[in-house]
Amino acid sequence: MVPAAVLILAGPGRAEHERALDGLDALAAHEPALLRETLIVDDDAARPREAWPASVAVLENPRRGRGIGTLGGTVAGTLAGLGWLHRHAPGAWVLRLDADALVIGPVADRVQEAWRAGDGVLGSCSRTCTGERRDVSGWSAEVRRHERSVWAWAHPPRRPGWVRPADPFVRGVLAEARRAGYAPGEHCVAAGCAVSAPLVSALSARGWLDRPDRWLAARLGDDIVLGAMSRACGLELRDLPSVFGIRHVGLPAAPAGLMARGFGVVHSTKNDPDHDEASVRAFFAAERA
C-alpha cells in the first residue's frame, strides 16, 4: 500500500460542504485506499460531525472564526491537519486538496513513483500544467512585507490590524527560508499538491506544526507558507504537470480535455469562466460512474 494520506480543507457554508462530499465520492472511485486515510479540516464550527462520512476523520480548523479565512485561516488549517496526520499516519506523504479541487484519475502510485530525494512539495510550482510560467510577483512583495519589523497594509480586507508589530515567529520562519535560498513568493499551488513525508517530519521536528494559530495574523496563504517552510528545511518545490492539472482560477482546459490529458487532480471547479461548477462536477461524476 502506498504510504499516503489525504488532507482536505473545507470552508464554511453549504456550498463548500457539497463540494467536499463530491470530492470524497471522487476519491472513493479513483483511490479507495486513500479514503481510509483522509482527514477533513472543517472551518465551519456549526457543522456537526455527522455531516461527514464516518469513514473519514474530521478536525476543526483552529482558526475558529479568527483571522482571514483564505489567508492565515488556510495556514492554520493545513498545519493543524499535517500535525494530526503526522501523529496518526507517520511516514505518509500527504495529498493536500481544497474542496474545489477534484480527483479525476489515479494519483497515489504516480506521485509515489515521482518522489525524488530532496522533494518538499510536488504540484504546480514554477509552471502550470500548460507550460506557462507562474507569476508570483504579487506574493513576493507580500512575503517581503512580512519580513519587516512592522506590518502595515494600505488596503487591508479588514480594519483591525492595519498597522501592527510583526509576529517574530513568522519573521523567523521567513528568515530561515531566505538563508536557505528561498526566493520570496515561490510556492506550489496548495489547492492540489503533494507534501512529502520528509517535509512533514521536518516541520514536526522543528515544532512548526505545534501552534498553527500563530499564522492567523499573517496575510499569507498556506501555499506560500509551505513553500517557505520547505525551502527552510532544505527541500525543493517541483512541478508535476502529468498529475496535477491546476489553475488558480478556473480549469486549465475543458473537462473532456482534462480527462484526455490523464490528470489525477484538477482545480478549480468553482469559478471557470466557460463551464459552471454543476456541469463540471456532473461530467466527472458521469465519467467515474
N, C-alpha and C positions, 0 to 999 in steps of 0.2 A: 504493500500500500504506500502511495506517495505521502511523505510526511508534510502534509499541508493542512491549513485551516483557512476559514473564510471570516472576514470582518466586514459587516455591512453597517453603514451609518444611516439611520432613518431619522428624518426630521419630523417636526410636529405636524399634525394635521392629517386629515383623511387621505388626501392625495398621496402623501409620502408613504402612508401605511399600505395603500393599494399597490403602489409601485414595488415596495419591498416584498409583499406577498407574491406578486407576479415574478419577481426576481428569484424568490425561493423555489417557485414552481419550475422556472427555467433551470436553476441549479440542480434540482432533483432529476430533471430529464437528462441533462448532459453530464453531470458529475455527482451521481447519487452518493458516492462515498464521502464527498466533501460536505454534504448536507449534515452529516453527523458531527462535523467539526466546525459548525457555523455559529458565530456569535453576532447577535443584533445589538448595536448600541443605540438605544432609543432616546431621542431628545424630546419626547412627549410624556411629561410626568403624569398626565391624566389618563394615559393609555394603560389598561390593565395587562398583566402578564398573559391572561387568557386570550388576548388579541393575537397572540403569536402561536405558531405550531409548537406542540410540546417537544418536537424533535430538535429544536434549536435552543441555544442558550440566549438569555436576554440580560443586558446590563444597562442600567440607567446612565445616561450621559451625565457626568459630574458637573456639567455647566449649570443645570438646574435654573435655567432662565437668565443666567448672568452672561455678560459679555455680548458679543455679536455672533450669532449662531453660525454664519457662513465663514467666519474667520477663527477667532480664538475658540469658538464652540466646536469646530471640527477638529482642532488640535487636541482639545481636552478629550473629545470622544475617541479619536484614533489612538492616542497614547494610553487612555484607560483600557481600550479594547486590546491593544498589544500587550499590555501588562497582564490582563486576565488570561489571554491565550498563552503567554509565556509560562504562566503558572499551571494551566490546565492542559496544554499541548506543547510541552517543552521540546525544542528541537524542530518545530514545524516552521516552514515559511508561510507567509500569510497573503492570501488573495484579498486585497482591500478594494471594496466596491461601494459606490454611492447607490442610493435607491434608484436613481435614474440611469444607472448602468445596467447592462443585461448580458448574461452568459448565453451565447448562441451556438456554441460548439465546444469541443474538447479543450480543456485548459491545463489541467494538472500535470499530465505527463509531458506536455510540450514545454511548460515552464520548468519542470524538473530537469529536463534534458538541456535546457538553455542556460542554467546557472553556471557561472564561472567563479573561480576563486577571486575574491575581492569585490563581488557584486553586492550592492546595498539595496537598490530598487530597480526593477525592470518595468518598462511600460512605454509611455510616450514622453520622452525626456527632451533631448535636443531637437528632435524632428518628429513630425506627425507621421501617422501610418501612410500618408500620401507622399511623404518625402519632403514636405515643406519644413523649413527651419522655423522653430518656435521663437516668437519674440517675447522675451522675459524682461524687457527693459523697465516696464512698469513695476514689476516685482523687485527688480534690482534696486530701484530708488526707494521702495518701501523697506527693504532689508537695511539699506544704509541709514534710513531714518531711525530704525530700531537699534542701531549701533550707537546712537548718541546718548549722552547722559540725561537729556531731557527729551521726552517725546511730545511732539506738537503736530496737530493736524489743522490745516486751514479749512477743510470741508469734511469734517467727520460725520458719519451717519447718525451719531447720537451726541447730544450736547455734553453730557458729563465726560470729563477726561480729555478735553481739547488740548490742554497742556498739563503734563504730569511728570514726575520723576520717572526715569526709565527703570524697568524691572532689572535688577542686577543678574538674576538667574538667566533671563532671556539674553541679555547682553553677553553673558559668559558663554552660552552655547554658541552664539554667533561668532564670538571672538575665537573660540576653539576651531570652528569651521574655517574661518579665514586663515588661521595659522596652518591649517592642513591643505590650503589651496582652493577653498571654496570660492566660486565666483558668485557674488550676491545675486540671488534670484533664480539660480539654476535649480531645476526640480523635475520630477516626473509627475504627470497629472495624477493626483491621488484618487480621482473618481473611478479609476480602473487600473490597478497596478499590482505588482507582486513585491512584497517586502521580504528580504532574505532572512533566513534563520540566524546567520551571524550578526545581522544588524539588530534584530530583536534582542539577541543575547547581549550585545554590546550596550544597547540602551538600558537594559535592565541592570547590567553590572555598574554602569555609571550613575544609577539612581534616577535616570531621566524619565522613567515610567511611573515614578512613585507619586508625584504631585502634578497630575495633568492640569489641575485648575490654575497652576502658575501662569499658564498661557492665555488666560481669559482676557486680560487687559491688552494683549498684543493684537495688532491688526494684520496678522499673517495667517494664511490658510495652512491646513495640515500638510499639503504637498510641499509648500515652501519650507516648513519646519522639518519634515522628513528629509528633504534634500540637504539642508544644512547639517542636520544630525548625522546623516550618512557620511558626508564628507568629513565631519569632525571625528568620526570613528575610523577614518581611513578607507572607507568603502566608496564604490562608484555608483553612478546613475547611468543606466544603459537602456537604449531603445530596443524594444522587441516588437516591431511592427507586424510580424506574422501572426501574433496572438492578440494584440491589443489594438482594436480599431477605435481610437479615441480622438474626439474633438472636445474642446471646452464648451462650445455652444453648438447644438445640433449634431447630426451624424455626418461622418466623412463621406458617405455615399448613400444611395437609396437602399432600402432593406434587402432587396434581391441582390444588389451588388455586394453588400456586406457578406451575405451568405456565400456568394460565388468566390469571394476573396478568402474564405475559410477562417475568418477571425474567430477567436474564442470568446472575447469580451468586446462589447461596443458601448459607446457613450457619445451623446446624450439622447435619450429617447424623448425628453420632455419639451425641447424647445427648437426642434428642427424647423427651418422656415418652409420646407416643401412637404413635410409629412407630419400630420398631427400625431400626438402620442398614442391615442387609441388605435389608430390604424397601424402604427409601427408595432405596438405590442400584439395586436391581433395577427399580424403577419408572422411574427416569430412564434407565437403560440400555435398557429396552424402548422408551421414547419416542424415543431417538436411533437405534435400530437401523434 
